[in-house]
Amino acid sequence: MAQQSQAIHQLLDAEKKASEIVDAARKRKGRRLKQARAEASEEIDGIRKEKETEHSRIQLEQRGSGDIFKNQVVRETDLQLNNIQRQMLINRQGVVDRLLTLVITVEPELHRNLKL
């Protein structure tokens, strides 16, 4: 009987030790997970900062080239407007004369839908 109680006591001690070992392993696993999350978060932050910097650089480059295109469009528009104004000055008197001729010279005629 003493031997059985000693064996039971040993089994209980072993179970307690195993439980402590499992608890310690769970705690280590939890710490490793927290550390891995922290490292992953730091790595993500680093990558995010790197991508934001690259994005900002690309935006600045595109804005610079946008100014070049904007200036070119403004120059071309100014040239076209000047050309239109020059053509208007050249053709203005001819258009006024043509309109006056059409308004003053009236030739009466019957409407084509009129049936006689």
All heavy atoms as an XYZ file, in Angstrom:
940
protein
N       0.803     -1.164      0.000
C       0.000      0.000      0.000
C       0.865      1.255      0.000
O       0.526      2.208     -0.686
C      -0.876     -0.085      1.236
C      -1.761      1.055      1.398
S      -3.310      0.559      0.733
C      -4.354      1.619      1.509
N       1.921      1.241      0.773
C       2.834      2.370      0.825
C       3.487      2.568     -0.526
O       3.732      3.703     -0.951
C       3.877      2.152      1.899
N       3.755      1.425     -1.171
C       4.389      1.490     -2.477
C       3.420      2.091     -3.502
O       3.820      2.859     -4.365
C       4.827      0.090     -2.904
C       5.817      0.112     -4.012
C       6.292     -1.291     -4.328
O       5.629     -2.268     -4.002
N       7.432     -1.375     -4.956
N       2.156      1.748     -3.396
C       1.152      2.284     -4.311
C       0.975      3.787     -4.092
O       0.859      4.549     -5.041
C      -0.189      1.587     -4.088
C      -0.275      0.250     -4.748
C      -1.672     -0.345     -4.533
O      -2.456      0.139     -3.728
N      -1.949     -1.403     -5.274
N       0.952      4.195     -2.837
C       0.774      5.614     -2.576
C       2.008      6.389     -3.015
O       1.924      7.530     -3.474
C       0.439      5.868     -1.115
O       1.569      5.940     -0.330
N       3.187      5.751     -2.882
C       4.417      6.393     -3.354
C       4.378      6.501     -4.874
O       4.751      7.545     -5.437
C       5.631      5.580     -2.896
C       6.931      6.270     -3.201
C       8.129      5.442     -2.732
O       7.980      4.278     -2.361
N       9.293      6.039     -2.777
N       3.877      5.477     -5.582
C       3.782      5.495     -7.040
C       2.768      6.562     -7.477
O       2.994      7.312     -8.447
C       3.376      4.122     -7.573
N       1.658      6.648     -6.747
C       0.660      7.660     -7.063
C       1.244      9.049     -6.855
O       1.044      9.967     -7.662
C      -0.613      7.453     -6.208
C      -1.334      6.181     -6.661
C      -1.554      8.643     -6.329
C      -2.506      5.798     -5.763
N       2.004      9.174     -5.750
C       2.645     10.468     -5.463
C       3.648     10.842     -6.566
O       3.718     11.990     -6.999
C       3.311     10.396     -4.086
C       3.814     11.705     -3.596
N       2.999     12.793     -3.400
C       5.073     12.124     -3.275
C       3.726     13.808     -2.982
N       5.002     13.400     -2.898
N       4.406      9.839     -7.038
C       5.373     10.077     -8.120
C       4.643     10.483     -9.415
O       5.091     11.365    -10.147
C       6.216      8.828     -8.375
C       7.322      8.610     -7.390
C       8.107      7.337     -7.723
O       7.631      6.451     -8.446
N       9.315      7.252     -7.177
N       3.536      9.790     -9.691
C       2.758     10.118    -10.889
C       2.204     11.549    -10.808
O       2.227     12.292    -11.783
C       1.607      9.135    -11.074
C       1.988      7.759    -11.623
C       0.772      6.834    -11.602
C       2.548      7.867    -13.020
N       1.726     11.922     -9.626
C       1.213     13.273     -9.450
C       2.327     14.308     -9.619
O       2.117     15.355    -10.232
C       0.541     13.418     -8.085
C      -0.792     12.689     -7.921
C      -1.274     12.795     -6.461
C      -1.835     13.256     -8.849
N       3.514     13.986     -9.040
C       4.655     14.891     -9.194
C       5.065     15.012    -10.668
O       5.361     16.105    -11.160
C       5.840     14.407     -8.357
C       5.644     14.660     -6.878
O       4.773     15.502     -6.542
O       6.362     14.038     -6.074
N       5.068     13.874    -11.372
C       5.432     13.886    -12.792
C       4.406     14.683    -13.597
O       4.765     15.447    -14.503
C       5.530     12.453    -13.316
N       3.140     14.504    -13.274
C       2.098     15.249    -13.965
C       2.239     16.747    -13.704
O       2.091     17.569    -14.604
C       0.724     14.770    -13.499
C      -0.423     15.379    -14.266
C      -1.766     14.845    -13.796
O      -1.836     13.745    -13.229
O      -2.760     15.559    -14.018
N       2.575     17.090    -12.457
C       2.767     18.490    -12.111
C       3.953     19.071    -12.865
O       3.891     20.182    -13.404
C       2.974     18.619    -10.605
C       3.065     20.033    -10.114
C       3.227     20.069     -8.604
C       3.372     21.491     -8.122
N       3.612     21.570     -6.686
N       5.058     18.296    -12.935
C       6.251     18.735    -13.670
C       5.929     18.904    -15.151
O       6.340     19.879    -15.796
C       7.378     17.709    -13.495
C       8.629     18.260    -12.975
C       9.683     17.179    -12.896
C      10.645     17.585    -11.807
N      11.732     16.642    -11.655
N       5.182     17.947    -15.718
C       4.812     18.018    -17.136
C       3.948     19.248    -17.386
O       4.106     19.947    -18.393
C       4.083     16.744    -17.553
N       3.043     19.511    -16.459
C       2.183     20.682    -16.590
C       3.005     21.968    -16.564
O       2.760     22.885    -17.336
C       1.145     20.675    -15.474
O       0.353     21.823    -15.522
N       4.002     22.014    -15.670
C       4.883     23.185    -15.590
C       5.680     23.354    -16.879
O       5.847     24.470    -17.381
C       5.816     23.067    -14.386
C       5.127     23.231    -13.055
C       6.041     22.938    -11.870
O       7.206     22.550    -12.090
O       5.574     23.091    -10.728
N       6.160     22.226    -17.402
C       6.930     22.271    -18.659
C       6.042     22.776    -19.807
O       6.451     23.617    -20.611
C       7.531     20.883    -18.980
C       8.623     20.547    -17.963
C       8.078     20.844    -20.407
C       9.145     19.128    -18.072
N       4.811     22.271    -19.882
C       3.880     22.684    -20.935
C       3.566     24.173    -20.785
O       3.535     24.918    -21.766
C       2.602     21.822    -20.902
C       1.505     22.420    -21.782
C       2.903     20.404    -21.332
N       3.329     24.611    -19.522
C       3.056     26.034    -19.281
C       4.237     26.904    -19.709
O       4.057     27.962    -20.328
C       2.728     26.290    -17.805
C       1.336     25.800    -17.417
O       0.516     25.601    -18.333
O       1.088     25.632    -16.201
N       5.447     26.457    -19.358
C       6.638     27.214    -19.742
C       6.766     27.267    -21.268
O       7.110     28.311    -21.835
C       7.881     26.594    -19.112
N       6.478     26.160    -21.928
C       6.555     26.122    -23.398
C       5.515     27.066    -24.007
O       5.808     27.773    -24.973
C       6.340     24.693    -23.898
N       4.314     27.090    -23.421
C       3.278     27.993    -23.921
C       3.701     29.449    -23.739
O       3.479     30.293    -24.613
C       1.961     27.752    -23.183
C       1.248     26.517    -23.652
C      -0.087     26.359    -22.972
N      -0.719     25.127    -23.411
C      -1.543     24.405    -22.681
N      -1.840     24.792    -21.449
N      -2.077     23.313    -23.157
N       4.309     29.750    -22.599
C       4.772     31.117    -22.354
C       5.869     31.507    -23.344
O       5.868     32.618    -23.881
C       5.275     31.265    -20.919
C       4.168     31.261    -19.899
C       4.708     31.384    -18.488
C       3.575     31.288    -17.463
N       4.074     31.321    -16.085
N       6.803     30.580    -23.590
C       7.871     30.852    -24.568
C       7.270     31.081    -25.957
O       7.668     31.986    -26.684
C       8.871     29.687    -24.617
C       9.903     29.704    -23.534
C      11.055     28.730    -23.815
N      10.626     27.390    -24.204
C      10.394     26.385    -23.344
N      10.557     26.574    -22.041
N      10.027     25.196    -23.770
N       6.286     30.230    -26.303
C       5.632     30.372    -27.600
C       4.931     31.730    -27.697
O       5.024     32.410    -28.722
C       4.620     29.251    -27.800
C       3.909     29.297    -29.138
C       2.903     28.164    -29.266
C       2.143     28.263    -30.574
N       1.118     27.224    -30.687
N       4.262     32.138    -26.638
C       3.595     33.441    -26.618
C       4.584     34.580    -26.779
O       4.343     35.528    -27.526
N       5.733     34.483    -26.069
C       6.770     35.524    -26.197
C       7.332     35.554    -27.614
O       7.557     36.618    -28.185
C       7.891     35.281    -25.176
C       7.540     35.690    -23.767
C       8.770     35.723    -22.871
N       9.508     34.474    -22.832
C       9.354     33.509    -21.918
N       8.484     33.660    -20.951
N      10.075     32.415    -21.966
N       7.563     34.363    -28.184
C       8.084     34.308    -29.563
C       7.079     34.905    -30.544
O       7.458     35.613    -31.480
C       8.403     32.862    -29.958
C       9.716     32.357    -29.398
C      10.170     31.081    -30.099
N       9.101     30.114    -30.282
C       8.987     28.946    -29.649
N       9.900     28.606    -28.768
N       7.996     28.130    -29.889
N       5.790     34.631    -30.334
C       4.769     35.203    -31.215
C       4.733     36.728    -31.095
O       4.632     37.432    -32.104
C       3.391     34.628    -30.895
C       3.106     33.232    -31.437
C       1.779     32.715    -30.894
C       3.085     33.230    -32.948
N       4.802     37.228    -29.860
C       4.816     38.681    -29.667
C       6.038     39.296    -30.330
O       5.950     40.346    -30.976
C       4.816     39.024    -28.177
C       3.477     38.828    -27.517
C       3.536     39.205    -26.051
C       2.219     38.934    -25.357
N       2.275     39.230    -23.921
N       7.196     38.629    -30.161
C       8.423     39.138    -30.771
C       8.313     39.100    -32.298
O       8.704     40.052    -32.970
C       9.616     38.300    -30.302
C      10.941     38.796    -30.839
C      12.101     37.912    -30.381
O      11.899     36.895    -29.731
N      13.305     38.300    -30.737
N       7.758     38.015    -32.828
C       7.603     37.907    -34.282
C       6.649     38.987    -34.802
O       6.895     39.592    -35.842
C       7.087     36.518    -34.653
N       5.561     39.233    -34.056
C       4.628     40.291    -34.463
C       5.314     41.650    -34.454
O       5.124     42.466    -35.361
C       3.420     40.320    -33.522
C       2.419     39.238    -33.793
C       1.157     39.426    -32.951
N       0.293     38.276    -33.078
C      -0.108     37.516    -32.070
N       0.260     37.797    -30.841
N      -0.895     36.491    -32.286
N       6.097     41.902    -33.419
C       6.795     43.186    -33.320
C       7.780     43.343    -34.472
O       7.857     44.405    -35.103
C       7.508     43.299    -31.983
N       8.547     42.281    -34.759
C       9.504     42.334    -35.864
C       8.784     42.532    -37.202
O       9.227     43.318    -38.047
C      10.345     41.064    -35.897
C      11.338     40.960    -34.759
C      12.052     39.619    -34.731
O      11.780     38.757    -35.608
O      12.881     39.425    -33.826
N       7.672     41.827    -37.382
C       6.915     41.965    -38.626
C       6.356     43.385    -38.744
O       6.378     43.978    -39.824
C       5.784     40.945    -38.681
N       5.874     43.924    -37.641
C       5.347     45.286    -37.653
C       6.440     46.290    -38.015
O       6.220     47.200    -38.811
C       4.751     45.617    -36.289
O       4.287     46.930    -36.250
N       7.624     46.115    -37.444
C       8.752     46.999    -37.759
C       9.127     46.876    -39.233
O       9.388     47.881    -39.907
C       9.953     46.666    -36.885
C       9.793     47.076    -35.432
C      10.964     46.628    -34.566
O      11.993     46.177    -35.122
O      10.836     46.727    -33.336
N       9.146     45.651    -39.733
C       9.496     45.437    -41.136
C       8.446     46.067    -42.048
O       8.773     46.713    -43.043
C       9.605     43.940    -41.419
C      10.121     43.625    -42.809
C      10.335     42.135    -43.007
O      10.420     41.392    -42.026
O      10.431     41.731    -44.180
N       7.173     45.914    -41.700
C       6.090     46.515    -42.487
C       6.212     48.036    -42.472
O       6.063     48.688    -43.510
C       4.718     46.059    -41.953
C       4.492     44.595    -42.303
C       3.591     46.919    -42.512
C       3.281     43.979    -41.625
N       6.499     48.611    -41.300
C       6.672     50.062    -41.209
C       7.832     50.529    -42.083
O       7.732     51.550    -42.762
C       6.902     50.486    -39.757
C       5.637     50.377    -38.909
O       4.535     50.309    -39.498
O       5.765     50.356    -37.671
N       8.937     49.774    -42.062
C      10.082     50.129    -42.901
C       9.739     50.084    -44.373
O      10.082     51.002    -45.136
N       9.051     49.033    -44.788
C       8.660     48.902    -46.194
C       7.685     50.015    -46.568
O       7.775     50.610    -47.643
C       8.043     47.511    -46.461
C       9.129     46.435    -46.334
C       7.383     47.448    -47.827
C       8.596     45.018    -46.372
N       6.729     50.308    -45.659
C       5.751     51.365    -45.924
C       6.465     52.707    -46.117
O       6.168     53.454    -47.053
C       4.749     51.467    -44.773
C       3.702     52.556    -45.003
C       2.667     52.627    -43.881
N       1.831     51.445    -43.920
C       1.636     50.626    -42.881
N       2.218     50.848    -41.742
N       0.843     49.580    -43.002
N       7.421     53.021    -45.231
C       8.153     54.282    -45.358
C       8.926     54.324    -46.670
O       8.973     55.349    -47.354
C       9.096     54.467    -44.173
C       8.383     54.824    -42.892
C       9.346     54.971    -41.743
C       8.593     55.232    -40.439
N       9.493     55.295    -39.288
N       9.536     53.197    -47.032
C      10.298     53.130    -48.282
C       9.386     53.361    -49.484
O       9.714     54.141    -50.390
C      10.951     51.748    -48.381
C      11.783     51.529    -49.613
C      12.370     50.125    -49.621
O      12.859     49.684    -48.574
O      12.315     49.496    -50.689
N       8.220     52.730    -49.492
C       7.278     52.883    -50.611
C       6.710     54.299    -50.651
O       6.519     54.859    -51.738
C       6.138     51.863    -50.503
C       6.578     50.435    -50.712
C       7.089     50.225    -52.109
C       7.518     48.796    -52.312
N       8.048     48.554    -53.644
N       6.430     54.886    -49.483
C       5.930     56.264    -49.460
C       6.982     57.226    -50.008
O       6.659     58.158    -50.748
C       5.532     56.656    -48.037
C       4.234     56.034    -47.575
C       3.915     56.326    -46.121
O       4.762     56.914    -45.414
O       2.809     55.960    -45.686
N       8.239     57.003    -49.657
C       9.314     57.841    -50.174
C       9.414     57.701    -51.688
O       9.543     58.702    -52.404
C      10.656     57.448    -49.510
O      10.521     57.548    -48.097
C      11.782     58.327    -49.991
N       9.338     56.462    -52.166
C       9.404     56.228    -53.609
C       8.210     56.881    -54.307
O       8.355     57.504    -55.359
C       9.406     54.720    -53.880
C       9.528     54.363    -55.342
C       9.559     52.864    -55.563
O       9.747     52.111    -54.592
O       9.376     52.454    -56.710
N       7.035     56.761    -53.707
C       5.831     57.367    -54.283
C       5.971     58.889    -54.346
O       5.619     59.513    -55.359
C       4.618     56.970    -53.440
C       3.323     57.468    -53.973
N       2.711     58.590    -53.500
C       2.516     56.996    -54.963
C       1.601     58.793    -54.156
N       1.449     57.836    -55.045
N       6.481     59.481    -53.288
C       6.673     60.939    -53.264
C       7.665     61.368    -54.339
O       7.457     62.375    -55.022
C       7.183     61.388    -51.900
O       6.247     61.101    -50.900
N       8.730     60.600    -54.509
C       9.730     60.911    -55.524
C       9.114     60.845    -56.920
O       9.309     61.742    -57.749
C      10.902     59.923    -55.420
C      12.009     60.176    -56.442
C      13.070     59.086    -56.397
N      12.546     57.757    -56.594
C      12.223     57.218    -57.771
N      12.350     57.923    -58.877
N      11.759     55.984    -57.853
N       8.326     59.827    -57.173
C       7.693     59.675    -58.489
C       6.714     60.817    -58.741
O       6.649     61.366    -59.853
C       6.985     58.305    -58.596
C       8.035     57.190    -58.647
C       6.078     58.239    -59.809
C       7.460     55.791    -58.556
N       5.949     61.199    -57.698
C       5.018     62.317    -57.859
C       5.766     63.599    -58.208
O       5.334     64.366    -59.063
C       4.212     62.536    -56.581
C       3.027     61.622    -56.443
C       2.188     61.976    -55.234
O       2.703     62.450    -54.221
N       0.896     61.735    -55.330
N       6.884     63.849    -57.538
C       7.663     65.050    -57.834
C       8.189     65.029    -59.260
O       8.172     66.045    -59.958
C       8.824     65.189    -56.840
C       8.436     65.616    -55.423
C       9.661     65.595    -54.512
C       7.803     66.993    -55.423
N       8.643     63.868    -59.713
C       9.139     63.758    -61.085
C       8.017     64.038    -62.083
O       8.209     64.730    -63.075
C       9.703     62.355    -61.330
C      11.033     62.105    -60.670
C      11.516     60.677    -60.872
O      10.828     59.889    -61.556
O      12.579     60.348    -60.328
N       6.840     63.492    -61.809
C       5.731     63.677    -62.732
C       5.234     65.120    -62.716
O       4.829     65.644    -63.748
C       4.587     62.720    -62.402
C       4.925     61.292    -62.753
C       3.807     60.328    -62.413
O       2.863     60.666    -61.715
N       3.924     59.105    -62.891
N       5.259     65.752    -61.564
C       4.865     67.158    -61.511
C       5.820     68.004    -62.333
O       5.394     68.914    -63.021
C       4.863     67.659    -60.061
C       3.623     67.304    -59.325
C       3.562     68.068    -58.012
N       2.713     67.347    -57.109
C       2.955     67.122    -55.849
N       4.047     67.594    -55.299
N       2.120     66.448    -55.099
N       7.099     67.692    -62.248
C       8.085     68.446    -63.017
C       7.844     68.308    -64.507
O       7.862     69.289    -65.250
N       7.606     67.097    -64.965
C       7.353     66.895    -66.389
C       6.001     67.480    -66.766
O       5.802     67.919    -67.894
C       7.419     65.408    -66.743
O       6.389     64.687    -66.080
N       5.054     67.515    -65.831
C       3.754     68.133    -66.089
C       3.886     69.618    -66.356
O       3.180     70.172    -67.198
N       4.802     70.285    -65.652
C       5.029     71.710    -65.879
C       5.575     71.955    -67.280
O       5.199     72.929    -67.927
C       5.992     72.275    -64.824
C       5.355     72.354    -63.444
O       4.106     72.329    -63.367
O       6.110     72.437    -62.458
N       6.438     71.081    -67.733
C       7.000     71.215    -69.082
C       5.882     71.109    -70.114
O       5.777     71.932    -71.029
C       8.083     70.137    -69.333
C       9.298     70.397    -68.433
C       8.489     70.117    -70.803
C      10.306     69.275    -68.426
N       5.014     70.100    -69.963
C       3.914     69.923    -70.907
C       2.937     71.087    -70.815
O       2.412     71.549    -71.831
C       3.182     68.605    -70.660
C       3.999     67.396    -71.007
C       4.199     66.400    -70.076
C       4.562     67.258    -72.268
C       4.949     65.284    -70.390
C       5.313     66.144    -72.598
C       5.506     65.155    -71.646
N       2.697     71.558    -69.615
C       1.781     72.690    -69.424
C       2.316     73.919    -70.153
O       1.572     74.602    -70.870
C       1.632     72.980    -67.935
C       0.770     74.155    -67.613
C       0.738     74.389    -66.113
C       0.294     75.786    -65.801
N       0.500     76.138    -64.414
N       3.588     74.199    -69.994
C       4.190     75.351    -70.673
C       4.117     75.201    -72.186
O       3.855     76.173    -72.908
C       5.642     75.538    -70.219
C       5.737     75.959    -68.766
O       4.788     76.493    -68.209
N       6.870     75.704    -68.147
N       4.342     74.004    -72.674
C       4.281     73.757    -74.112
C       2.854     73.976    -74.629
O       2.662     74.611    -75.676
C       4.722     72.328    -74.422
C       4.733     71.995    -75.897
C       5.180     70.564    -76.142
O       5.544     69.852    -75.209
N       5.148     70.147    -77.378
N       1.863     73.498    -73.899
C       0.470     73.677    -74.309
C       0.100     75.155    -74.297
O      -0.580     75.651    -75.203
C      -0.474     72.854    -73.388
C      -1.926     73.249    -73.582
C      -0.296     71.373    -73.639
N       0.557     75.887    -73.285
C       0.269     77.322    -73.208
C       0.880     78.044    -74.402
O       0.235     78.901    -75.026
C       0.780     77.903    -71.865
C       0.783     79.421    -71.885
C      -0.056     77.395    -70.709
N       2.111     77.704    -74.748
C       2.765     78.340    -75.908
C       2.009     78.045    -77.196
O       1.761     78.940    -78.013
C       4.213     77.862    -76.036
C       5.181     78.713    -75.245
C       6.622     78.329    -75.494
N       6.989     77.385    -74.431
C       7.417     76.136    -74.618
N       7.611     75.682    -75.820
N       7.690     75.352    -73.599
N       1.638     76.773    -77.397
C       0.912     76.406    -78.613
C      -0.440     77.103    -78.676
O      -0.855     77.564    -79.752
C       0.724     74.891    -78.677
C       2.005     74.132    -78.949
C       1.825     72.625    -78.914
O       0.672     72.153    -78.752
O       2.831     71.916    -79.048
N      -1.127     77.199    -77.552
C      -2.420     77.882    -77.509
C      -2.264     79.355    -77.850
O      -3.069     79.918    -78.614
C      -3.063     77.722    -76.115
O      -3.164     76.338    -75.800
C      -4.435     78.350    -76.061
N      -1.250     79.989    -77.291
C      -1.008     81.404    -77.602
C      -0.725     81.603    -79.087
O      -1.231     82.554    -79.700
C       0.159     81.945    -76.768
C      -0.201     82.119    -75.295
O      -1.414     82.146    -74.983
O       0.731     82.224    -74.474
N       0.053     80.697    -79.674
C       0.332     80.800    -81.111
C      -0.945     80.658    -81.927
O      -1.166     81.419    -82.888
C       1.341     79.730    -81.531
C       2.791     79.957    -81.114
C       3.646     78.740    -81.476
C       3.342     81.196    -81.805
N      -1.787     79.707    -81.565
C      -3.031     79.511    -82.300
C      -3.950     80.718    -82.155
O      -4.582     81.150    -83.129
C      -3.736     78.244    -81.823
C      -3.032     76.966    -82.250
C      -3.690     75.718    -81.688
O      -4.602     75.799    -80.880
N      -3.208     74.566    -82.122
N      -4.045     81.268    -80.950
C      -4.882     82.458    -80.746
C      -4.364     83.642    -81.555
O      -5.152     84.386    -82.160
C      -4.932     82.821    -79.254
C      -5.818     81.946    -78.377
C      -5.645     82.313    -76.909
C      -7.265     82.070    -78.786
N      -3.075     83.826    -81.577
C      -2.495     84.915    -82.373
C      -2.789     84.721    -83.856
O      -3.102     85.693    -84.566
C      -0.987     85.020    -82.129
C      -0.663     85.549    -80.750
O      -1.489     86.216    -80.128
N       0.523     85.246    -80.264
N      -2.694     83.484    -84.311
C      -2.976     83.182    -85.709
C      -4.442     83.471    -86.037
O      -4.757     84.071    -87.077
C      -2.638     81.720    -86.016
C      -2.744     81.401    -87.485
O      -2.598     82.278    -88.329
N      -3.013     80.145    -87.793
N      -5.348     83.084    -85.139
C      -6.779     83.332    -85.354
C      -7.060     84.834    -85.374
O      -7.819     85.330    -86.226
C      -7.611     82.620    -84.269
C      -7.554     81.107    -84.474
C      -9.061     83.098    -84.276
C      -8.141     80.294    -83.346
N      -6.469     85.576    -84.463
C      -6.683     87.029    -84.429
C      -6.146     87.689    -85.705
O      -6.771     88.603    -86.264
C      -6.021     87.641    -83.200
C      -6.789     87.385    -81.926
C      -6.121     87.990    -80.712
O      -4.923     88.262    -80.718
N      -6.905     88.203    -79.661
N      -4.997     87.238    -86.174
C      -4.419     87.793    -87.403
C      -5.340     87.517    -88.587
O      -5.630     88.413    -89.391
C      -3.033     87.180    -87.640
C      -2.251     87.825    -88.767
C      -0.814     87.336    -88.820
N      -0.633     85.907    -88.597
C      -0.805     84.950    -89.523
N      -1.157     85.281    -90.751
N      -0.621     83.687    -89.231
N      -5.864     86.280    -88.680
C      -6.790     85.923    -89.760
C      -8.076     86.743    -89.665
O      -8.636     87.160    -90.686
C      -7.125     84.419    -89.704
C      -5.985     83.514    -90.063
C      -5.575     83.684    -91.513
O      -6.407     83.902    -92.394
N      -4.284     83.601    -91.761
N      -8.539     87.003    -88.438
C      -9.739     87.800    -88.252
C      -9.517     89.228    -88.763
O     -10.359     89.788    -89.457
C     -10.148     87.829    -86.777
C     -11.456     88.566    -86.555
S     -11.657     89.413    -84.991
C     -10.163     90.251    -84.693
N      -8.380     89.802    -88.426
C      -8.090     91.164    -88.881
C      -7.997     91.230    -90.400
O      -8.444     92.198    -91.018
C      -6.807     91.673    -88.239
C      -6.875     91.943    -86.727
C      -5.484     92.293    -86.191
C      -7.860     93.054    -86.419
N      -7.426     90.203    -90.998
C      -7.282     90.181    -92.459
C      -8.644     90.032    -93.132
O      -8.947     90.710    -94.122
C      -6.334     89.033    -92.891
C      -4.908     89.323    -92.432
C      -6.403     88.795    -94.389
C      -3.953     88.150    -92.610
N      -9.511     89.157    -92.611
C     -10.772     88.813    -93.283
C     -11.984     89.603    -92.792
O     -13.071     89.433    -93.335
C     -11.053     87.316    -93.121
C     -10.007     86.474    -93.805
O      -9.534     86.832    -94.868
N      -9.639     85.370    -93.190
N     -11.808     90.457    -91.797
C     -12.949     91.144    -91.207
C     -13.701     91.995    -92.234
O     -14.919     91.901    -92.358
C     -12.505     92.017    -90.036
C     -13.688     92.741    -89.430
C     -13.419     93.635    -88.266
N     -12.071     93.891    -87.918
C     -11.692     94.420    -86.775
N     -12.589     94.745    -85.876
N     -10.430     94.657    -86.509
N     -12.995     92.818    -92.966
C     -13.660     93.722    -93.912
C     -14.368     92.933    -95.003
O     -15.479     93.282    -95.401
C     -12.653     94.715    -94.521
C     -13.308     95.837    -95.286
C     -14.275     96.639    -94.408
O     -13.962     96.984    -93.278
N     -15.453     96.918    -94.947
N     -13.768     91.865    -95.468
C     -14.407     91.050    -96.503
C     -15.704     90.420    -96.006
O     -16.702     90.365    -96.740
N     -15.720     89.950    -94.778
C     -16.922     89.335    -94.209
C     -18.014     90.385    -94.028
O     -19.189     90.145    -94.354
C     -16.593     88.640    -92.863
C     -17.856     88.218    -92.140
C     -15.682     87.452    -93.085
N     -17.651     91.583    -93.545
C     -18.633     92.657    -93.363
C     -19.222     93.040    -94.718
O     -20.449     93.197    -94.867
C     -17.991     93.871    -92.654
C     -18.921     95.081    -92.676
C     -17.611     93.513    -91.223
N     -18.384     93.183    -95.736
C     -18.875     93.531    -97.076
C     -19.812     92.454    -97.604
O     -20.862     92.757    -98.179
C     -17.705     93.730    -98.043
C     -16.888     94.977    -97.715
O     -17.425     95.849    -96.985
O     -15.735     95.062    -98.174
N     -19.476     91.222    -97.429
C     -20.312     90.101    -97.917
C     -21.668     90.115    -97.215
O     -22.708     89.945    -97.855
C     -19.577     88.787    -97.664
C     -20.380     87.564    -97.939
C     -20.153     87.098    -99.357
N     -20.753     85.775    -99.496
C     -21.666     85.499   -100.394
N     -22.041     86.412   -101.260
N     -22.170     84.303   -100.469
N     -21.677     90.311    -95.907
C     -22.941     90.367    -95.160
C     -23.801     91.540    -95.620
O     -25.017     91.386    -95.817
C     -22.674     90.474    -93.649
C     -22.246     89.195    -92.942
C     -21.849     89.488    -91.504
C     -23.352     88.162    -92.979
N     -23.183     92.688    -95.796
C     -23.936     93.850    -96.260
C     -24.529     93.605    -97.648
O     -25.677     93.964    -97.923
C     -23.065     95.094    -96.276
C     -22.770     95.710    -94.903
C     -21.784     96.864    -95.039
C     -24.048     96.185    -94.244
N     -23.769     93.004    -98.506
C     -24.257     92.710    -99.858
C     -25.447     91.776    -99.788
O     -26.454     91.994   -100.481
C     -23.137     92.078   -100.706
O     -22.021     92.952   -100.724
C     -23.608     91.784   -102.118
N     -25.384     90.739    -98.970
C     -26.488     89.780    -98.860
C     -27.721     90.414    -98.235
O     -28.853     90.096    -98.617
C     -26.062     88.562    -98.038
C     -25.037     87.640    -98.693
C     -24.581     86.573    -97.712
C     -25.623     86.994    -99.941
N     -27.539     91.331    -97.296
C     -28.671     91.971    -96.633
C     -29.311     93.020    -97.536
O     -30.531     93.130    -97.616
C     -28.227     92.598    -95.283
C     -29.312     93.476    -94.707
C     -27.836     91.517    -94.304
N     -28.496     93.784    -98.228
C     -29.010     94.876    -99.062
C     -29.627     94.347   -100.346
O     -30.674     94.816   -100.788
C     -27.884     95.885    -99.369
C     -27.486     96.591    -98.078
C     -28.329     96.883   -100.418
C     -26.272     97.479    -98.220
N     -29.023     93.383   -100.965
C     -29.500     92.868   -102.238
C     -30.532     91.783   -101.980
O     -30.187     90.658   -101.657
C     -28.345     92.262   -103.053
O     -27.182     93.016   -102.860
C     -28.702     92.188   -104.511
N     -31.782     92.122   -102.140
C     -32.857     91.169   -101.923
C     -33.492     90.857   -103.264
O     -33.913     91.750   -103.997
C     -33.915     91.736   -100.951
C     -35.062     90.763   -100.774
C     -33.283     92.116    -99.639
N     -33.570     89.633   -103.613
C     -34.207     89.198   -104.842
C     -35.462     88.421   -104.455
O     -35.368     87.291   -103.980
C     -33.264     88.322   -105.656
C     -32.028     89.054   -106.119
C     -31.066     88.151   -106.870
O     -31.437     87.025   -107.245
O     -29.936     88.584   -107.060
N     -36.617     88.994   -104.672
C     -37.835     88.295   -104.285
C     -38.100     87.100   -105.205
O     -37.922     87.182   -106.417
C     -38.916     89.353   -104.426
C     -38.356     90.421   -105.266
C     -36.875     90.326   -105.197
N     -38.500     85.990   -104.602
C     -38.865     84.813   -105.368
C     -39.876     84.026   -104.578
O     -39.959     84.140   -103.349
C     -37.618     83.958   -105.703
C     -36.847     83.521   -104.479
C     -35.572     82.752   -104.830
O     -34.740     83.273   -105.603
O     -35.420     81.651   -104.302
N     -40.615     83.213   -105.238
C     -41.636     82.416   -104.598
C     -40.996     81.247   -103.849
O     -39.974     80.701   -104.295
C     -42.640     81.902   -105.642
C     -43.463     82.979   -106.345
C     -44.311     82.341   -107.423
C     -44.303     83.736   -105.349
N     -41.692     80.877   -102.796
C     -41.189     79.740   -102.006
C     -41.369     78.468   -102.810
O     -42.338     78.310   -103.561
C     -41.948     79.674   -100.681
C     -41.289     78.755    -99.688
N     -41.535     77.420    -99.651
C     -40.387     79.010    -98.708
C     -40.823     76.871    -98.680
N     -40.109     77.825    -98.083
N     -40.454     77.554   -102.660
C     -40.485     76.344   -103.480
C     -41.682     75.442   -103.139
O     -42.075     74.610   -103.951
C     -39.174     75.572   -103.317
C     -38.948     75.071   -101.941
C     -37.661     74.270   -101.850
N     -37.482     73.840   -100.468
C     -36.359     73.881    -99.798
N     -35.281     74.314   -100.410
N     -36.309     73.484    -98.569
N     -42.248     75.565   -101.984
C     -43.393     74.733   -101.606
C     -44.728     75.333   -102.040
O     -45.763     74.705   -101.885
C     -43.416     74.501   -100.092
C     -42.311     73.568    -99.636
O     -41.817     72.774   -100.415
N     -41.926     73.697    -98.386
N     -44.683     76.544   -102.533
C     -45.912     77.197   -102.971
C     -46.388     76.541   -104.265
O     -45.656     76.429   -105.229
C     -45.689     78.691   -103.188
C     -46.876     79.481   -103.663
C     -47.947     79.525   -102.568
C     -46.460     80.855   -104.074
N     -47.667     76.119   -104.258
C     -48.234     75.477   -105.447
C     -49.156     76.475   -106.132
O     -50.048     77.043   -105.523
C     -49.021     74.234   -105.070
C     -48.148     73.154   -104.488
C     -48.976     71.942   -104.146
C     -48.055     70.915   -103.514
N     -48.789     69.732   -103.094
N     -48.915     76.652   -107.375
C     -49.738     77.577   -108.142
C     -50.771     76.889   -108.950
O     -50.798     75.880   -109.455
C     -48.873     78.448   -109.049
C     -47.942     79.397   -108.313
C     -47.074     80.117   -109.325
C     -48.713     80.401   -107.496
